[in-house]
């Protein structure tokens, strides 16, 4: 017997269906990607803050041994110096912040973390001998009014 039924079933997707799926994926990606990058930036900032606290503790150890902050520095290899990059458990080639002693006197210091690499543009963070924490969003060595904390 010959099948003379002209109705044919098409299997697959139409171009319109495919375009709708692509549009939905594009919208989801446009929403998710900025959230992801903000999350990554915030995580690296928290690493920088933790490393600033570690450098601050190293400064206090230096003060305990020398009765002054003058001469305290951040190093790259010596075990008696704190590293001058963040994250401290990573390599210098993959750093997100460069740490430096911005100023030091006999009784005070300021340690500054300047963003580097993918973190550039995020603003510098600082800590002082008295524990004061600042965020400098413009990275111009002056904290903006109201930016006297790390909650950003």
Buried (B, 14 or more C-beta within 10 A) or exposed (E): EEEEEEEEEEEEEEEEEEEEEEEEEEEEEEEEEEEEEEEEBEEBBEBBBEBBBBBBEBBBEBBEEEEEBEEBBBEEEEEEBBBBBBBBEEEEEEBBBBBBBBEBEEEEBBBBBBBBEEBEEBBBBBBBBEEEBBBBBEBEEEBEEEBEEBEE
